[in-house]
Amino acid sequence: MEKQLILNGDYYDSNCMLPHSSIYEDSDGTKEFALNTIHFADGILFINGMINTDMSLKFVSCMLKLSKERRKTQIFIDSDGGEVNAGMVMYDTIQSFKYEIEMFCIGRASSMAAVLLAGGQKGRRYILPHSKVIIHEPLIASGISGSASSIEKTAQRILEVRNITNGILAKHTGHTLEEINKATEFENEMTAEQAVEFGICDEIRYLF
């Protein structure tokens, strides 16, 4: 019996009509699979929401598995960024992956998420027509206090982070570090066309 996909309303989120899982029927009966499991089996990963340590560890785990299987991978990004250290773990993982990766911006790639998008493989960094990319300097957390020395050290660390992330943007976009520093002095929001022109993405593309 040929495997068939069954869509059942009981498996949908009542708020947004997204299926939690899919039911497959074959000669062995019916089996339920979570959608993220199905996507992962197809080599598809999502970077969605806040980038943090938990996300980065799960991302590395998935990429290790896909690398072992020598799988072509597609990564879909819709994120406002997050923790720089966690993002750098993900960036280093992407850089060390030996097989084909397609990156898609599907909505918004901001801050660290924009760095990850720019760091994709040249010629395989895509953006949907109405998606946006936002780059800016590292943000200072509100409520910073302490001695003058501790505040100075905090400022030095922020400048170090800026040099690292802006250096990555310069490397992958073809701009000089000075040009990137100027471009990130403010919250630089780009349309899909501007993101391609700037060099963060390579092509505007639909998903299907």
SVG drawing of the C-alpha trace seen along z (x, -y; Angstrom):
<svg xmlns="http://www.w3.org/2000/svg" viewBox="-11 -56 50 60">
<polyline fill="none" stroke="black" stroke-width="0.4" points="0.0,0.0 1.4,-3.4 2.1,-5.7 -0.5,-8.5 -0.6,-11.7 -3.7,-12.3 -4.6,-15.8 -6.9,-15.8 -8.4,-18.9 -7.7,-17.5 -4.0,-17.9 -4.2,-21.7 -3.4,-24.6 -6.8,-26.4 -5.1,-29.8 -3.3,-29.7 -4.4,-26.4 -0.8,-25.0 -0.7,-21.3 1.2,-20.0 1.9,-16.7 1.0,-14.7 -0.5,-11.3 0.9,-8.8 -0.9,-5.6 0.7,-2.6 0.5,1.1 1.7,1.1 -1.2,-1.2 -1.1,-4.9 1.8,-6.7 2.0,-10.2 5.1,-12.4 5.8,-15.9 6.3,-18.3 9.7,-19.4 10.8,-15.7 9.6,-15.5 11.4,-18.7 14.6,-17.6 14.4,-14.3 14.3,-16.3 17.3,-18.4 15.3,-21.5 16.0,-23.6 14.4,-26.8 16.1,-29.6 13.0,-31.2 12.7,-33.6 15.4,-34.6 18.9,-33.2 20.2,-31.8 22.4,-29.0 19.6,-26.4 18.9,-27.1 22.6,-27.1 23.1,-23.7 20.1,-22.2 21.3,-23.7 24.8,-22.2 23.2,-18.8 21.1,-18.9 24.0,-20.0 26.2,-17.2 23.6,-14.7 23.1,-16.2 26.8,-16.4 27.2,-12.7 24.5,-11.9 26.2,-14.3 22.8,-16.0 22.0,-19.1 20.5,-21.5 18.0,-24.3 17.9,-26.9 15.0,-29.2 15.5,-32.4 12.9,-34.5 14.6,-36.1 15.3,-39.4 18.7,-38.1 19.8,-37.5 22.9,-36.4 26.1,-37.0 28.0,-34.1 25.2,-31.7 25.1,-33.2 28.8,-32.8 28.5,-29.1 25.9,-28.8 28.0,-30.8 31.1,-28.7 29.0,-25.6 27.7,-26.9 31.2,-27.8 32.5,-24.3 29.7,-22.4 31.2,-20.7 28.0,-20.2 25.5,-22.4 23.5,-24.9 20.7,-27.1 19.7,-30.0 16.3,-31.7 15.2,-34.9 11.5,-34.4 10.2,-37.5 13.0,-39.2 16.7,-38.7 17.9,-41.2 21.1,-41.7 22.8,-38.4 20.3,-36.6 21.5,-39.0 25.1,-38.0 24.1,-34.3 22.3,-35.0 25.3,-36.9 27.6,-34.1 25.7,-31.6 27.4,-30.0 27.9,-32.5 25.2,-32.1 22.8,-30.3 21.6,-33.1 18.0,-33.9 15.4,-36.3 11.6,-36.4 10.4,-39.5 8.8,-41.2 11.3,-40.1 13.6,-42.5 17.2,-42.5 18.3,-44.8 21.9,-45.4 23.1,-47.6 25.8,-48.0 25.6,-45.7 23.0,-47.1 23.7,-48.2 21.5,-46.6 19.4,-49.1 20.2,-49.7 24.0,-49.4 25.6,-50.6 28.8,-50.2 32.2,-51.8 33.8,-53.8 36.3,-51.0 33.5,-48.3 31.6,-50.5 34.7,-51.1 35.3,-47.4 31.7,-46.8 32.2,-49.4 35.4,-47.7 33.7,-44.4 30.9,-45.9 33.5,-47.4 35.2,-44.0 31.8,-42.4 31.2,-45.1 34.6,-44.5 33.9,-40.7 30.3,-40.9 31.1,-43.8 34.2,-41.9 32.0,-39.0 29.7,-41.2 32.6,-42.8 34.0,-39.4 30.8,-38.1 29.4,-41.2 32.6,-42.5 32.5,-45.9 35.3,-47.3 35.2,-47.2 34.9,-51.0 31.9,-50.8 30.2,-48.3 30.9,-50.4 29.2,-53.3 26.3,-51.2 25.7,-49.9 25.9,-53.2 22.1,-53.3 19.3,-50.6 19.8,-49.9 16.6,-48.3 16.8,-46.9 14.2,-45.7 14.9,-42.5 16.3,-44.5 18.6,-46.5 19.8,-43.4 20.8,-41.9 22.5,-45.1 24.3,-45.3 25.6,-41.8 23.9,-40.1 21.7,-38.0 22.4,-36.8 18.9,-36.6 15.2,-37.4 13.3,-34.1 9.9,-32.6 9.8,-29.3 7.8,-27.4"/>
</svg>
